[in-house]
Every structure is written in C-alpha cells, then in structure tokens.
C-alpha cells in the first residue's frame, strides 16, 4: 500500500505496526505527543488482559467470549495513569460524527476511532466480518479521502468518507456510535513506575476477584465445563460453530488469548527493567508458557473442527486442556498478587 502523510499537519504522524489494535493506537497517539511508550507497556498499564465467557450474549449467533478488557478501557486507563488529558465523544448521527472528525483533523490532531472491521475495504476479505471493537487512527485528509493509520497494517492507507462512516456506525454488539477520541494535553514528564504498578494490580484484581462466574479466571473453568457438554447439548455442526468462534476470538480478533498473554508477558519483562526488579522477568517467562498452552488449545480445537478421526481431539480432552490453563493462570495471578511493591 502507498504511504501517505497528512497535508494539514506540521507534526507528521508516525505510523507503527503493532500486534493489537487498541494498545497499538494508544502507543501511536502517545508517541505523537512525544511520550515514547511501547505497545506492551501501553497494554499492561491499561490492564488489557482479561477473560469473559457470556453464554447469554450472542455474537454472530454464538456465545460471546473475550480475551481482553472492554473497548476503550486501555486508552482511558493509560492516559489517566500518565496524567494525559483526552477528549472522547459518541454521536447520534453520521453527519455530526464526520463533521466533528473533520474539525479535529483540521487542527492537525490525529484521532482514534472505534469501528467495525466489516466495512474497512483496505483489510483482506478474510478478516472482514462483523466485529465492532476495532480501533484505528485518522491523521489527516487528502482531498476527500481520510488518511488512516491502522496499527494491524504494515503501512498507512486511505479510506472513502462513506466507508469510514459505515465502519463508525455499524450495527451489532457493541455499537461504535461514531466514537472518537484524541489527546488534548500531555504533561512534560510522566511517571511510568506508578502507572506500571497500577496496571499490574488492576489486571490481577480483574482476573481473580469478579464474584460472577462469567468473568475473570472463573470464566475459564465455566467455558471448560460448557465445551465438555457441547456434544450432548448441540448438533455436531453447531458444536463445531461454537468451538470455531472461540478459536476466532482467541487467534484472529486482535491478538486473542495466547497473543494477549504474550503481550502481557512482554510488558512484565519491560517493567522488570524499568522498575529495576528481578522477579517480573521470571513471571514473564511463566506467562509466556501459559500462552503456549492457549495456542495448543486452539490447535487442538481446530483439529476437532476438521473432524479428522485419525488426529481428532475429543471435547472431553479440550475441556481438560482448558481446565489446566485455568489452574495455571489462577496460580500465576495469585502469585502476582503477593508481590511486594
């Protein structure tokens, strides 16, 4: 793709490709403000790691599973913890949303937005399905085309106004409602040490403390029990569809289950250096190993879906794999909770 630069921005926006959309957008927007922050650091400070399984919320006709915190939370937490002032806004109409975007871009400010990947024509067709929690940045206009920095793409690109409006106002769960956000003021110095501690503590809390079975570490065990019952409760095709959606949420949406573990592990390794500790690096290695187990689960689930009797992994075995991951993560986060600060 061609690389484009905004014609109305004296401070050229630097695009960097990242693993996950929201932490990538956060890193790129902060970098534009002169605050150098890696994607893992943004992800960890923003407490991006999470897990939830919501059988009563249907996404594309299958129960909802998420491996990340809710959309917008990473950017909000990172900026709050680093003392950065932001503006965030939703809109009732496309016209108001696009007009507001144009006004901010005219001031030379890059703007983060929530969108649906289905309506982004620059993405490969295989990735364009109804998922409404994708983050991207517009950093200017060239004619009537919007210049786009999408952190999952290697290069910047352009998008037509109608396509961008469609992506910003897609129907479904969650509805983006034209959400846009941008930085209005940033401090001369930021305290990474305090922000890192807050991110680690919040991640531990969210994984271990939710009293309801649908959230945090408890939800991994809930999903494991549900998978075990799929063959008895669902027709074979529907069971495969449910399993397929779990894999898709884990491996294709953002960076998913294993990828988010690797991202948080990279954050712990960087935090170890910044805080001059010698225990977080070890925890980073442990979490990387857990990420490998998530990948193994996805690989085994894919074999079940392909229905090859020779190398098929049973639903019982998949349930056991997930139970083991749940136990390992529970131990990991309990140990993280006990670290001294």
C-alpha positions in Angstrom: 0.0 0.0 0.0 1.1 3.6 -0.6 2.3 5.5 2.4 0.5 8.9 2.8 1.2 11.9 5.0 -1.3 14.5 6.1 -1.2 17.8 4.2 -2.6 19.7 7.2 -0.3 18.5 9.9 3.1 20.1 10.6 4.0 17.5 13.1 4.0 14.4 10.9 2.2 11.4 12.4 4.4 8.3 12.7 2.7 5.0 11.9 4.0 1.9 13.6 2.5 -1.6 13.1 1.5 -3.4 16.3 0.0 -6.7 17.4 -3.3 -5.4 18.8 -5.4 -2.5 17.7 -6.2 -0.5 20.9 -2.8 -0.9 22.6 -1.3 -0.1 19.1 -3.4 3.1 18.7 -2.6 4.1 22.3 1.2 3.7 21.7 1.0 5.6 18.3 -1.1 8.5 19.7 1.2 8.9 22.8 4.2 8.7 20.6 2.8 11.6 18.5 2.7 13.6 21.7 6.4 12.9 22.4 5.7 10.2 25.0 7.7 7.2 23.9 5.7 4.1 25.0 5.9 0.5 23.6 2.8 -1.4 22.8 3.4 -4.0 25.7 3.8 -1.1 28.1 0.5 0.5 26.9 -1.3 -2.9 27.1 0.0 -3.6 30.6 -0.6 -0.1 32.1 -4.1 -0.2 30.6 -4.7 -3.6 32.2 -5.8 -5.0 28.8 -5.6 -8.7 29.8 -9.0 -10.2 30.8 -11.3 -13.1 30.2 -15.1 -13.5 30.0 -17.4 -16.1 28.6 -21.0 -14.8 28.2 -23.4 -17.7 27.1 -26.3 -15.2 27.2 -24.7 -12.7 24.8 -24.7 -13.9 21.2 -22.0 -12.7 18.8 -22.7 -13.9 15.2 -25.1 -16.4 16.7 -22.6 -17.9 19.1 -21.9 -17.3 22.8 -19.6 -14.3 23.4 -16.0 -15.0 24.5 -13.5 -12.2 25.1 -9.8 -12.3 26.0 -9.4 -8.6 26.5 -10.9 -5.8 28.5 -13.8 -3.8 27.1 -13.2 -1.4 24.1 -11.8 2.0 25.1 -10.6 0.9 28.5 -6.9 0.6 27.6 -6.6 4.1 26.2 -8.6 5.6 29.1 -6.6 3.9 31.8 -3.2 4.7 30.2 -3.9 8.3 29.7 -5.4 8.7 33.2 -2.4 7.0 34.8 0.1 9.1 32.9 -1.7 12.4 33.6 -2.7 12.9 29.9 -5.9 14.9 29.1 -8.2 13.4 26.4 -11.5 14.1 24.7 -13.8 11.2 24.0 -17.2 11.5 22.3 -20.0 9.4 20.8 -22.6 10.7 18.2 -26.2 10.1 17.3 -25.8 10.8 13.6 -23.1 10.1 10.9 -23.2 13.7 9.8 -22.3 15.1 13.2 -19.6 12.4 13.7 -17.9 13.1 10.4 -18.1 16.8 10.8 -16.5 16.6 14.3 -13.8 14.4 12.9 -13.0 16.9 10.2 -12.8 19.8 12.7 -10.2 18.0 14.8 -8.2 16.8 11.8 -8.1 20.5 10.6 -6.3 21.4 13.8 -3.6 18.8 13.0 -4.6 16.3 15.7 -4.7 12.6 15.0 -7.9 11.0 16.1 -8.6 7.5 17.4 -11.9 5.8 16.5 -13.9 2.7 17.2 -15.0 0.9 14.1 -16.3 -2.4 12.5 -13.7 -4.4 10.6 -16.5 -5.4 8.2 -16.7 -2.0 6.5 -12.9 -1.4 6.1 -12.2 -2.2 2.4 -8.4 -2.0 2.9 -8.4 -5.1 5.1 -8.1 -8.6 3.5 -11.6 -10.0 2.9 -10.9 -13.0 5.2 -10.7 -10.6 8.1 -13.8 -8.5 7.3 -16.6 -9.9 9.4 -18.9 -8.2 11.9 -16.6 -7.2 14.7 -17.3 -3.7 16.1 -14.5 -3.2 18.5 -11.6 -2.3 16.1 -9.5 0.8 16.8 -7.8 2.9 14.2 -6.4 6.4 13.7 -7.1 9.0 11.1 -4.3 11.6 11.0 -5.4 13.9 8.1 -7.2 14.1 4.7 -6.0 14.1 1.1 -8.8 15.5 -1.0 -11.9 13.9 0.5 -10.1 10.7 1.4 -9.2 10.0 5.1 -5.6 9.1 5.8 -5.6 6.0 8.1 -3.1 4.5 10.5 -4.5 1.1 11.3 -2.0 -0.5 13.8 -2.5 -4.0 12.5 -1.4 -2.9 9.0 2.2 -2.6 7.9 1.6 0.7 6.1 -0.8 3.6 6.3 -3.7 3.7 3.8 -6.8 5.8 2.7 -10.5 5.3 3.1 -13.5 7.0 1.5 -15.9 9.0 3.7 -18.8 6.6 3.2 -16.8 3.6 4.1 -15.4 5.2 7.3 -18.9 6.4 8.2 -20.3 2.8 7.7 -17.5 1.4 9.9 -18.1 4.0 12.7 -21.9 3.4 12.7 -22.1 -0.4 12.3 -25.0 -2.1 14.0 -24.4 -5.0 16.4 -22.7 -5.6 19.8 -21.1 -3.3 20.7 -22.4 -0.4 18.6 -19.5 2.1 18.0 -21.9 5.0 17.7 -19.2 7.0 15.9 -16.9 7.0 19.0 -13.8 9.1 18.5 -11.0 10.1 21.0 -7.9 12.2 20.9 -5.3 13.8 23.2 -5.9 17.4 24.2 -3.0 18.0 26.6 0.0 16.0 27.8 2.5 16.6 30.6 6.2 17.3 30.1 7.1 14.2 32.2 5.2 11.0 33.0 5.6 8.6 35.9 5.8 5.1 34.3 6.7 3.4 37.6 3.5 4.2 39.4 1.4 3.6 36.2 3.0 0.1 35.8 2.2 -0.9 39.4 -1.5 0.3 38.9 -1.8 -1.7 35.7 -0.4 -4.9 37.3 -2.6 -4.6 40.3 -5.8 -4.0 38.3 -5.1 -6.9 36.0 -4.6 -9.2 39.0 -7.8 -7.9 40.5 -9.9 -8.4 37.4 -8.6 -11.9 36.8 -9.1 -13.1 40.4 -11.8 -11.1 42.0 -15.1 -11.0 40.0 -17.7 -12.8 42.0 -19.7 -13.8 39.0 -18.8 -17.0 37.0 -18.8 -15.2 33.6 -15.7 -13.0 34.3 -12.0 -13.4 35.1 -10.3 -16.7 35.9 -13.7 -18.3 37.0 -14.9 -17.9 33.4 -12.2 -20.1 32.0 -13.5 -23.0 34.1 -17.1 -22.2 33.1 -16.1 -22.4 29.4 -14.2 -25.7 30.0 -17.4 -27.2 31.5 -19.5 -25.8 28.6 -17.2 -27.3 26.0 -17.5 -30.7 27.7 -21.3 -30.6 27.2 -21.3 -29.5 23.6 -21.6 -33.0 22.1 -24.6 -33.8 24.3 -26.4 -30.4 24.1 -25.7 -29.3 20.5 -25.9 -30.8 17.0 -22.4 -31.6 15.6 -22.4 -28.6 13.2 -23.5 -26.2 15.9 -20.9 -27.6 18.4 -18.2 -27.0 15.7 -19.5 -23.5 15.1 -19.4 -22.6 18.8 -15.8 -24.0 19.0 -14.8 -22.2 15.9 -16.0 -18.9 17.4 -13.8 -19.4 20.5 -10.8 -20.0 18.2 -11.6 -17.0 16.2 -11.9 -14.7 19.3 -8.6 -16.3 20.6 -6.5 -16.2 17.5 -7.9 -13.7 15.0 -9.5 -10.8 16.8 -6.7 -8.5 17.9 -4.2 -11.0 19.2 -6.6 -13.1 21.2 -6.0 -15.5 24.1 -2.4 -16.6 23.5 -1.3 -13.3 22.0 -2.6 -11.2 24.9 -0.7 -13.5 27.3 2.5 -12.9 25.2 1.8 -9.2 25.2 1.3 -9.0 29.0 4.4 -11.2 29.4 6.4 -8.7 27.3 5.0 -5.9 29.5 6.2 -7.7 32.6 9.7 -8.1 31.1 9.9 -4.4 30.2 8.5 -3.4 33.7 11.2 -5.6 35.3 13.9 -3.4 33.6 12.1 0.0 34.2 11.4 -0.8 37.9 14.8 -2.3 38.4 13.4 -5.6 39.8 14.5 -9.1 39.2 11.2 -11.0 39.8 8.9 -9.8 37.0 11.2 -11.3 34.3 10.6 -14.7 35.8 6.8 -14.1 35.9 7.0 -13.0 32.3 8.5 -16.4 31.3 5.8 -18.2 33.2 3.0 -16.3 31.4 4.7 -17.0 28.1 4.5 -20.7 28.8 0.8 -20.3 29.7 0.3 -18.5 26.3 1.9 -21.6 24.6 -0.8 -23.7 26.3 -3.6 -21.4 24.9 -2.0 -21.9 21.5 -2.0 -25.7 22.0 -5.7 -25.5 22.9 -6.6 -23.6 19.8 -4.6 -26.0 17.6 -6.3 -29.0 19.2 -9.8 -27.3 18.9 -9.1 -26.8 15.2 -8.3 -30.5 14.8 -11.7 -31.3 16.4 -13.4 -29.0 14.0 -11.8 -30.5 10.9 -13.3 -33.8 12.1 -10.4 -36.0 11.1 -10.8 -39.2 13.1 -7.1 -40.0 13.0 -5.9 -36.9 14.9 -9.2 -35.7 16.4 -9.1 -34.3 19.9 -12.3 -35.0 21.9 -14.4 -32.4 23.6 -13.6 -34.0 26.9 -9.8 -33.6 26.1 -10.4 -29.9 25.1 -12.2 -29.3 28.4 -9.3 -30.8 30.3 -6.8 -28.7 28.4 -8.8 -25.6 29.3 -9.2 -26.6 33.0 -5.4 -27.0 33.2 -4.9 -23.5 31.7 -7.4 -22.1 34.3 -5.5 -23.7 37.1 -2.1 -22.4 35.9 -3.5 -18.9 35.4 -5.1 -18.9 38.9 -1.7 -19.8 40.4 0.1 -17.2 38.3 -2.2 -14.3 39.3 -2.3 -15.3 42.9 1.5 -15.2 43.0 1.4 -11.8 41.2 -1.0 -10.5 43.8 1.6 -11.4 46.6 4.5 -9.4 45.0 5.8 -6.6 47.2 5.9 -3.1 45.9 
